[in-house]
Each structure stands twice: as structure tokens, then as C-alpha cells.
Amino acid sequence: MSLGLDPEFAQVFAPMAEAMSHATPPAVGDVPARRALWEPIIGAASAAQPLPADVTTTEHHATADDGTRITMRWYARTGAEPGPAVLFFHGGGYIFGHIDLFDGPVSRYVSASGVPMLSVEYRRAPEHPFPAPLEDAYTALRWLHEHADELGVDPARIGVMGDSAGGGLAAALSILARDRGGPAIARQILIMPMLDDRAPAPDPHIEPYLLWTHADSRTAWPALLGDAAGGPDVPATAAPARLGNATGLPPAYIEVGQLDVFRDEDLSYALTLGRAGVPVEFHLHPGVPHEFDSIAFTADVARRAIADRVRVLASL
């Protein structure tokens, strides 16, 4: 039996698939075209569901070691008790997206779980290549630990979470914090994370269903890493799939769709962590591609995935 789209997802996705079939994909290396294409789609998906009325937001800022001022948005549910918190990193291949486009999903995670989140406006490639996004993430992690008392946060229960490139950034930050001796991260929640700069061999079984494509990856990784992308000298803090020693990393929740270009690298990363004794919960969702949950949030597969994320958040 061959692979195919989940029927519920396929029904919701049909209009988008029809529109995409008549569009010319951006050329490899064309970052502005990808920003123009995907940011309106992300914004529309974020706004497709109402914002929860019980979540408030507050703007904060931190200064990176190079003097850059980083914007961060704190989401908290009204009346929530002191406890855990999560740093959130948005997706976008390291080359597009910003925190405003993710107000919807972050607010809904906070409302459903009761766990506050700090969403980070990290710098984007190619204008700000590696290690700038990672150092921004590390600055935000330090800031959250330093301000834990005033925010009502238990510093021993701070997690990191992200989707796509944001998931890769959360994984990379977990490695960096371990290597630098802190601050502590209690759990890493990696949603369809982008982890490997090395171009995989295309899988003909999933090729017809890809939303984030090999051409997109061949654009994003060189934007982040320059000529080093795909070569022998890329560190695990840039591409976590390069990780050799996973000992001491925080427990991980990892999920990906079976029709996602990141499927194999996410499976491999779960094995790398597990073989080092790191607790891992892994989900492979059949019949769905990248960002399936934001495209078809009413589909049962999306409801299951979101319920699992909320469960893991609430367990911090």
C-alpha cells in the first residue's frame, strides 16, 4: 500500500494544493520570494482561529553580547499559578517569520496548558547568519532565568519549544546550554524540527506531498551557514543532526509528519538522543506533510498532535 494524504487533511488542503499547482516555486537561493510567499500564509493560519481571551501579552527586551536588542513577548494565562515556563522559537527556515505571525498558536498553547511562554524575535539569515540566531536564543534563556522570580517562574522547570527551524533552534540551544554549563533546560519540545544541513537523497514516496521542499532547504541552510553548509565543519549547535555526544541533554518530545522532508533526520535525532540515555517521546504522524497542524487544525491528526503538545507542556 502506497503512502498518501490523510483524508481529512486532504479535504482541507485541497484549495491550497490547487493554488500551489498553478504557482511557480521560488528559485533556489531566492530568500525574498520565500518571505513574500510564506509569511502571508503563516499569518492567515495563525489568525484562522480566535485568540484566547484569557491570555495577556507583555513586551520585554534583552541585550545580546554583541549589543543587539532582542524583542521577546511574554504570554501568560490570567490567574495562572507560579510554575514552569517555556521559551518559544517560531519556524520559517531561519529566513522568514517573526513573533507577530505566531501570536495565535502561542496564545492557544498557553491558554490550553496554563504554562506561560516567552516568544523570541531572533535574528534571521542571511542578514544575520549563524551564530546570531542561536546567541539570541541563549540571551533569551539567560534573561528568563534572571527574571524568573518576578515572572513567577520556577527556574528548574523552564523548557524550550519550537516548530520547524524553531524546533532546530530549540534543539541547538539545548546543546549550547549543556556545553556552556547552563542555564538549565528542563525539556525540549521539538515540532517537526529542521536539524540537518546535509542534503538527503529525495524519497520518491513522499516527494509528491512535500510543502517544505529540498529546494527550500538548499536555500535556507546556505543562508544560515554560508559556504560551510553541507561541509565537514558544521557544529551541532548550528545543525543538531551533527551531534556526536547527546549525553546530558534534556528530555525530548519530538514529532513529525510521515510526508515531511524532515522525517528521516527527526527519526535519527530521536535515536541519537535515546542511545545516549536521554528520555524521548517520538511521534510520526501518518498521511501529513510539514505544518499540517496549522493548515488543517480541525483534522483529527492535528487535534491529536496539539493535544499531545499541550499535555507535555502541562507536565513540565
N, C-alpha and C positions, 0 to 999 in steps of 0.2 A: 504494500500500500504506500503510495507516494505522499509526500508532505503537501499540506495545503493550508489555507487560511481557516481559522476558527470561524464557523458560520455566522455567529453573532457579530464578531469583529468585521467580517467581510461585508455584511449588510450595512453597517455604519460607515465603513471605509469606502464604499463603492463610489460616492460622488467625488471624493478626494482622488481616488485612483483614476477615475475618468479624466479629471482635470490634469493630473500629472502625466497621463499618457499623451496629451497633446502639447506638453511643455518641453522645451529643450533644456536638459540639465546643465547647470553651470560647468564650465570647463575646469579641469584640474588646475588648482592654483588660484582660482578666482574667489578670493575671500569676500569682496564687496557684494558679488552676486549672491553668495550664500546668505549673507546677512539680510539682503533685501528679500530673499525668498523665504527664509525660515522664521525671522523674527515676527512678522505678522501672523504666521501660523501659530507660533508659540503663544503669542498674546491672545489670539482668539480662543485657543484651547484653555488657557488659564481663566478666561472670563466666561467660559461656556456654562459654568456652574456658579451659583451665587456665593459671594463671600460670607463666611460665618459672621453673625452679629456679635458673637461672644469673644472675638479676638481683637485685641488692640495692638497697634504697632508704634514703635519709638525708634527714631534715628539715632545712631551713635557713630563715632568715628575713632579710628586708631591710626597711629603713625608707624609705618614700616621702617626698618632700619635704614633704608635709603632716603627717608624723608617723605615718602609718598603718603598722602592722606587717604585712608580707606574708609569707605562708607559701609555701614552694617545696619541691618534692620532687625529689631527685636520684636518678635511676635509672642504674645502671651495671652492665655485664656483668662477671662475675667474670673476672679475668685480662686485661681489655681493655688494649690498649696506649694510651699517651697519644696524643691526636689531636684530632679535631673534637668538637663538642657541639652540641646543638640545644635552644633554648627551645621549649616546647610550650604551646599555649593551647587549652583544651577548648572544645567547642561548647556551645550552649544559648541562642542568640539574644540573648546578653548578659543574659538574665533568669533562667536556671536553669543547673544543673550546678555541679560542684565537682571538685577533683582526685581525690578518692577514687573517684568514679564512672568514672574513666578509667585506673585502675591497670592494667587488663587490656591495652587497646590500647597504652599507652605501654610497658609492660614487654615486650610482644611485638615492638614496633618495635626496642627496644634489644637484645633477645636476637638477633633476626634480622640486624640491621645491625652490631652491635658499637659503635654510636655512642651515648654516654650522652645523657640528656635531663634537662632541668630543667623540671618541670611547675609552672605558676604559678597560685596561687589568687587571681586578680584579682577585684576587687570587682564586684558585679553591679548592674545597673539594676533597677528605678527607684530603689532606695535610694541608689545611687551612680552617678549619670548621668555622661556624658562631661564632662570628660576622665579621670575617675578610673580606669576600666579601662585606658586607654592609658598613663597615668602609672605605674600598677602594672607594666605590661609593660616600660616603659622603665627603671624601677627594677631589675627583674629582669635586664634586659640589661646594665645597668651593673654589677650585682653579679657576674654571671657573668664579665664581663671582668676585674673587680677580683680575683676568686678563681680565675682561670684556672690559674695556676701550681700552686696547692695541689690542684686537681682534675685536673691532668694534661691541660689543655685548651689547644690552640693557638688564641689569640685571633683569628688570621686565618682560622679555619675554624669560626666559630660561625654556625649557621643558625637560622632561626625557622620554626615549623611550627604549623598549627592546622587544625581542621575546622570548617566552618560559621561561626558567629560567631568562633570561634578563628582560622579562616583569615582572616577580615576583620581581626581584631586583629593577626595577623602581618603582613598587608599594610600596615595603618596604621602599625605600629611601624617597618616598613622605610622608610616615607615620613618619619616623625618623626626617625628616626636620621639619615637623609640630611640633613634640613633643619637639624638641630642639630649637624651635623659629626661624628657618631659616637655611641656606639661602632659599630664596623664590623659589618655583617651580610654573611655570605658567600653565603647563598642563602635564598630564601623559598619554602616548600613549602606551597601553599595548596590544601586539600582541600575541594571544594565550598564555596568561601568566600562569606560574606554581605557584600556590598560596597556595595549601593545603597539608600539610604533613600527614593528616589523610587518610588512605586508603579507597577509596569509594567502595561501592558494585559494582562489574562488571555489566555493562549493556549489555545483550546479543545482543541487536540490533546493537551496534557499535563494539562489541568485535572483529568480523572478520576483521575490517578495521583499527585497531589501528596500528600506526607506533611507537609512543612512548607508551610503554605498562605499565601495572601495575607492571610488574617485574622491569622495568626501574625506576619507581617511588620508588619502595621498595628498590632500590639500592641507588638512588640519595639522598633522604631525610635523611636516616641514615648517609650517608657520610657527609652531611652538619650539621646535628643536633646531631649525635651520638645516645645514648640510649634515649634521650629526644623525638626523632621523634615519632609522634603519641600520645604522652602522654599529660598530663594536663598542663604542664608548658612551652609550646612553645609560645613565644611572637609573636605579629602581625608583628613585624619588621623582624622576620625570616620567617613566613608563613602568608602573609597578609589575608588569609581567616579566620584567628583567630580574625580579627579586631572586636572590640565591638563598638567603637565610631568613626565614619567616619567624624564627623563634622570638617570642616575647611580644608579638603583635596582639592587639586587642581582638576579642571575639568578633566574628564577622557574620553578617546577614548579606547574602548575595543572591540576586535574581536576574534572569534574562529570558527573553523570548527565544523559542527554538528557531525562528526565522530572522534572527538578528545577526548582523555581521560580527558582533562581539561575542557570540555564543561560545566559540571554542576557547577564546582567551579567558573568558569568565569561568568556564569549567576548569581550565588548567589552573587558574589562580586559586579556586576553591581547593583543588588538590594540593597545591603548594602550601597553603595555609594548614590544611588538615594534616599533612605529613609532618609538619613541624609542631604538632600538638596544639594548634590554635582551634578553638571551637568554631565550627562553621555550620550555618544553616543555609542550604542552597536550594533554589527553586528554578526549574527550567519549565517555562510556560509554553505548552504546545500551541501551534497554529497562529502565533502572533509575531510581528516584527518589532523593530525599535519604537519606543514611545507609544506602544499600543494602548497604555492606560489613559493617556491624555487624549487620544484620538477617539476611543470608544469606551468611555468611562462607564457606560451603562451595561456593557457586556459582562457576563459572569466571570470571565477570566480576569478582567480588570478589577471587578469587585473583590475577588479573592486576593489578588495581589495587594490591593490597597489595604484590605483588612489585615493581611499579614504584616505590612509595614507598620500599621497603627499598633498592632499587638506588640511588635518588637520595640517600638518607641515607648509604649506604656510600661514595658518590663525593665526599662533602664534603672 
